Amino acid sequence: MQNDLETSGAQRKLRYFIIHLGVYALGMLVLIACNLTMYPESKWVLLPMVGWGSVLALHVAHVMGLFDIFKKGDE
């Protein structure tokens, strides 16, 4: 039973990450299009791309379980 709960939790984490990745990709496409049409001389789109990309990288680390070492468990 515990293994089923862990699997469903991992699947849920992965599903939320895929949604986050899709929203990031669509958001960046919109921002890049706005940047290139309105202000082609400046590259302001890099700031939200790096900022949101950093949060996305933390989400990847969470999904991979890299933050599990900070959990208080029964080890």
C-alpha positions as CSV (number, residue, x, y, z in Angstrom):
1,M,0.0,0.0,0.0
2,Q,2.8,2.4,0.8
3,N,4.4,1.8,-2.6
4,D,1.1,2.7,-4.3
5,L,1.0,6.0,-2.4
6,E,4.6,6.8,-3.3
7,T,3.9,6.1,-6.9
8,S,0.7,8.2,-7.0
9,G,2.7,11.0,-5.3
10,A,5.5,10.8,-7.8
11,Q,3.0,10.8,-10.7
12,R,1.2,13.8,-9.2
13,K,4.6,15.7,-8.9
14,L,5.5,14.8,-12.5
15,R,2.0,15.9,-13.7
16,Y,2.3,19.3,-12.0
17,F,5.8,19.7,-13.3
18,I,4.7,19.1,-16.9
19,I,1.9,21.6,-16.5
20,H,4.4,24.1,-15.1
21,L,6.8,23.5,-18.0
22,G,3.9,24.0,-20.5
23,V,2.9,27.3,-18.9
24,Y,6.5,28.4,-18.9
25,A,6.9,27.6,-22.6
26,L,3.7,29.3,-23.6
27,G,4.5,32.3,-21.4
28,M,7.9,32.7,-22.8
29,L,6.6,32.5,-26.4
30,V,4.2,35.3,-25.6
31,L,6.8,37.4,-23.9
32,I,9.4,36.8,-26.7
33,A,6.8,37.9,-29.3
34,C,5.9,41.0,-27.3
35,N,9.6,41.8,-26.9
36,L,10.4,41.4,-30.6
37,T,7.4,43.4,-31.8
38,M,7.3,46.3,-29.3
39,Y,10.9,46.7,-28.2
40,P,13.2,44.9,-30.5
41,E,16.2,47.0,-29.5
42,S,16.2,45.8,-25.9
43,K,16.2,42.2,-24.6
44,W,14.1,42.6,-21.4
45,V,12.6,39.2,-22.0
46,L,15.8,37.6,-20.6
47,L,15.0,38.7,-17.1
48,P,11.7,36.8,-16.7
49,M,13.1,33.9,-18.7
50,V,16.0,33.5,-16.3
51,G,13.9,34.2,-13.2
52,W,11.1,31.9,-14.0
53,G,13.6,29.3,-15.4
54,S,15.3,29.3,-12.0
55,V,12.0,28.5,-10.3
56,L,11.4,25.8,-12.9
57,A,14.8,24.3,-12.2
58,L,13.9,24.2,-8.5
59,H,10.7,22.4,-9.5
60,V,12.7,19.8,-11.4
61,A,14.9,19.2,-8.4
62,H,11.8,18.7,-6.2
63,V,10.3,16.3,-8.7
64,M,13.6,14.3,-8.9
65,G,13.6,14.1,-5.1
66,L,16.8,16.1,-4.5
67,F,15.2,17.9,-1.6
68,D,14.2,14.7,0.2
69,I,17.5,14.8,2.1
70,F,16.0,17.6,4.2
71,K,13.0,15.6,5.2
72,K,12.8,14.2,8.7
73,G,12.2,10.6,8.2
74,D,12.6,7.2,9.8
75,E,16.1,6.7,8.6
